[in-house]
Every structure is written in structure tokens, then in C-alpha cells.
């Protein structure tokens, strides 16, 4: 069961180094999800539970990003930070033309 705390421990360390803060909720989110998956799936295969937990969090973060519209909110930041040049393909073409 100690292995369930490895991912949150490393994630918390990364967040502390990057943002200089520690979030107990973020630290406990992964182990709590792993324990819930262990109960729901009723398996002792720790690796399967850890992979499923990462997949669930991956899908959750994708959906959350789509709902928040993160791409458009952060587009200007990325243009300045990475000196990106965006083409106007999607603004000039509608998605109906591709179908």
C-alpha cells in the first residue's frame, strides 16, 4: 500500500519545487482514488490499479481543460513565452468543409 503514495509524493515534490506550495488535497487525491478503485474492482493487482488511476486522472484533466477553455485562455501566454506563430487555418475554414 505504500506504493500508492509514491506518485502523490513525487507530484507534491514537483509542485513544491515549481510553485513553492503544498496542497494536501492534491496529495491525497491519488491514494484515495487508488483505494476506491481497489474496492470497486476488487483486485490486488497494484499495477493495474495505478495505471487505471493515472488514466482516470488523465481523462479528468482533459475534460476539465475543455470545460474551462484553457487553450484560448492561455494562447496569448504561450505566444509570448515560446514565440509561437499560429496559422489562421481554423478561423478561415469551418469544420463543415472537411466533412
Order of alpha helices (4+ residues) and beta strands (2+ residues): alpha-alpha-alpha-alpha-alpha
